[in-house]
Amino acid sequence: MSVLLDATDKSRRTLRLAVVTAALGVAGMFTAAFTFAGQEAQASEAGPAAVASAER
């Protein structure tokens, strides 16, 4: 804990920004996971690569 006591205000702000950014990233990933969890993971129609390989 003495490392934080010796830290300057600028380094504390940088650390706080990094922690908040990481927390928001994790929250965003969980939000996306719960948003798309109830939906099918397949495309509604075939893309150009699938059509090209099916024609061969």
mmCIF file of the C-alpha atoms, coordinates in Angstrom:
data_MODEL
# 
_entry.id   MODEL 
# 
loop_
_atom_site.group_PDB 
_atom_site.id 
_atom_site.type_symbol 
_atom_site.label_atom_id 
_atom_site.label_alt_id 
_atom_site.label_comp_id 
_atom_site.label_asym_id 
_atom_site.label_entity_id 
_atom_site.label_seq_id 
_atom_site.pdbx_PDB_ins_code 
_atom_site.Cartn_x 
_atom_site.Cartn_y 
_atom_site.Cartn_z 
_atom_site.occupancy 
_atom_site.B_iso_or_equiv 
_atom_site.pdbx_formal_charge 
_atom_site.auth_seq_id 
_atom_site.auth_comp_id 
_atom_site.auth_asym_id 
_atom_site.auth_atom_id 
_atom_site.pdbx_PDB_model_num 
ATOM 1  C CA . MET A 1 1  ? 0.000   0.000   0.000   1.00 0.00 ? 1  MET A CA 1 
ATOM 2  C CA . SER A 1 2  ? 2.987   2.304   0.471   1.00 0.00 ? 2  SER A CA 1 
ATOM 3  C CA . VAL A 1 3  ? 3.410   2.381   -3.302  1.00 0.00 ? 3  VAL A CA 1 
ATOM 4  C CA . LEU A 1 4  ? 0.123   4.263   -3.631  1.00 0.00 ? 4  LEU A CA 1 
ATOM 5  C CA . LEU A 1 5  ? 1.130   6.675   -0.874  1.00 0.00 ? 5  LEU A CA 1 
ATOM 6  C CA . ASP A 1 6  ? 4.336   7.532   -2.750  1.00 0.00 ? 6  ASP A CA 1 
ATOM 7  C CA . ALA A 1 7  ? 2.530   7.965   -6.091  1.00 0.00 ? 7  ALA A CA 1 
ATOM 8  C CA . THR A 1 8  ? 2.004   11.398  -7.554  1.00 0.00 ? 8  THR A CA 1 
ATOM 9  C CA . ASP A 1 9  ? -1.419  12.813  -8.361  1.00 0.00 ? 9  ASP A CA 1 
ATOM 10 C CA . LYS A 1 10 ? -0.806  12.367  -12.088 1.00 0.00 ? 10 LYS A CA 1 
ATOM 11 C CA . SER A 1 11 ? 0.040   8.678   -11.735 1.00 0.00 ? 11 SER A CA 1 
ATOM 12 C CA . ARG A 1 12 ? -3.016  8.141   -9.519  1.00 0.00 ? 12 ARG A CA 1 
ATOM 13 C CA . ARG A 1 13 ? -5.225  9.735   -12.170 1.00 0.00 ? 13 ARG A CA 1 
ATOM 14 C CA . THR A 1 14 ? -3.647  7.553   -14.842 1.00 0.00 ? 14 THR A CA 1 
ATOM 15 C CA . LEU A 1 15 ? -4.187  4.428   -12.747 1.00 0.00 ? 15 LEU A CA 1 
ATOM 16 C CA . ARG A 1 16 ? -7.781  5.434   -11.979 1.00 0.00 ? 16 ARG A CA 1 
ATOM 17 C CA . LEU A 1 17 ? -8.442  6.022   -15.690 1.00 0.00 ? 17 LEU A CA 1 
ATOM 18 C CA . ALA A 1 18 ? -6.979  2.621   -16.573 1.00 0.00 ? 18 ALA A CA 1 
ATOM 19 C CA . VAL A 1 19 ? -9.089  0.851   -13.942 1.00 0.00 ? 19 VAL A CA 1 
ATOM 20 C CA . VAL A 1 20 ? -12.289 2.634   -14.994 1.00 0.00 ? 20 VAL A CA 1 
ATOM 21 C CA . THR A 1 21 ? -11.572 1.868   -18.667 1.00 0.00 ? 21 THR A CA 1 
ATOM 22 C CA . ALA A 1 22 ? -11.000 -1.810  -17.901 1.00 0.00 ? 22 ALA A CA 1 
ATOM 23 C CA . ALA A 1 23 ? -14.174 -1.991  -15.814 1.00 0.00 ? 23 ALA A CA 1 
ATOM 24 C CA . LEU A 1 24 ? -16.233 -0.381  -18.587 1.00 0.00 ? 24 LEU A CA 1 
ATOM 25 C CA . GLY A 1 25 ? -14.743 -2.804  -21.108 1.00 0.00 ? 25 GLY A CA 1 
ATOM 26 C CA . VAL A 1 26 ? -15.706 -5.797  -18.987 1.00 0.00 ? 26 VAL A CA 1 
ATOM 27 C CA . ALA A 1 27 ? -19.189 -4.384  -18.441 1.00 0.00 ? 27 ALA A CA 1 
ATOM 28 C CA . GLY A 1 28 ? -19.518 -3.858  -22.189 1.00 0.00 ? 28 GLY A CA 1 
ATOM 29 C CA . MET A 1 29 ? -18.518 -7.442  -22.932 1.00 0.00 ? 29 MET A CA 1 
ATOM 30 C CA . PHE A 1 30 ? -21.077 -8.785  -20.461 1.00 0.00 ? 30 PHE A CA 1 
ATOM 31 C CA . THR A 1 31 ? -23.726 -6.488  -21.922 1.00 0.00 ? 31 THR A CA 1 
ATOM 32 C CA . ALA A 1 32 ? -22.995 -7.763  -25.423 1.00 0.00 ? 32 ALA A CA 1 
ATOM 33 C CA . ALA A 1 33 ? -22.986 -11.365 -24.228 1.00 0.00 ? 33 ALA A CA 1 
ATOM 34 C CA . PHE A 1 34 ? -26.388 -11.019 -22.551 1.00 0.00 ? 34 PHE A CA 1 
ATOM 35 C CA . THR A 1 35 ? -27.786 -9.052  -25.512 1.00 0.00 ? 35 THR A CA 1 
ATOM 36 C CA . PHE A 1 36 ? -26.923 -11.703 -28.078 1.00 0.00 ? 36 PHE A CA 1 
ATOM 37 C CA . ALA A 1 37 ? -27.347 -14.771 -25.849 1.00 0.00 ? 37 ALA A CA 1 
ATOM 38 C CA . GLY A 1 38 ? -30.995 -15.288 -26.773 1.00 0.00 ? 38 GLY A CA 1 
ATOM 39 C CA . GLN A 1 39 ? -30.523 -14.912 -30.513 1.00 0.00 ? 39 GLN A CA 1 
ATOM 40 C CA . GLU A 1 40 ? -29.403 -17.400 -33.120 1.00 0.00 ? 40 GLU A CA 1 
ATOM 41 C CA . ALA A 1 41 ? -25.727 -17.234 -34.000 1.00 0.00 ? 41 ALA A CA 1 
ATOM 42 C CA . GLN A 1 42 ? -26.291 -17.807 -37.715 1.00 0.00 ? 42 GLN A CA 1 
ATOM 43 C CA . ALA A 1 43 ? -26.663 -15.261 -40.477 1.00 0.00 ? 43 ALA A CA 1 
ATOM 44 C CA . SER A 1 44 ? -30.129 -14.835 -41.938 1.00 0.00 ? 44 SER A CA 1 
ATOM 45 C CA . GLU A 1 45 ? -28.832 -15.271 -45.487 1.00 0.00 ? 45 GLU A CA 1 
ATOM 46 C CA . ALA A 1 46 ? -25.662 -16.621 -47.050 1.00 0.00 ? 46 ALA A CA 1 
ATOM 47 C CA . GLY A 1 47 ? -22.826 -14.171 -47.618 1.00 0.00 ? 47 GLY A CA 1 
ATOM 48 C CA . PRO A 1 48 ? -20.823 -13.870 -50.853 1.00 0.00 ? 48 PRO A CA 1 
ATOM 49 C CA . ALA A 1 49 ? -18.115 -16.313 -49.738 1.00 0.00 ? 49 ALA A CA 1 
ATOM 50 C CA . ALA A 1 50 ? -20.670 -19.003 -48.916 1.00 0.00 ? 50 ALA A CA 1 
ATOM 51 C CA . VAL A 1 51 ? -22.414 -18.524 -52.258 1.00 0.00 ? 51 VAL A CA 1 
ATOM 52 C CA . ALA A 1 52 ? -19.120 -18.709 -54.184 1.00 0.00 ? 52 ALA A CA 1 
ATOM 53 C CA . SER A 1 53 ? -18.062 -21.923 -52.462 1.00 0.00 ? 53 SER A CA 1 
ATOM 54 C CA . ALA A 1 54 ? -21.507 -23.478 -53.015 1.00 0.00 ? 54 ALA A CA 1 
ATOM 55 C CA . GLU A 1 55 ? -21.308 -22.812 -56.757 1.00 0.00 ? 55 GLU A CA 1 
ATOM 56 C CA . ARG A 1 56 ? -18.101 -24.835 -57.170 1.00 0.00 ? 56 ARG A CA 1 
# 
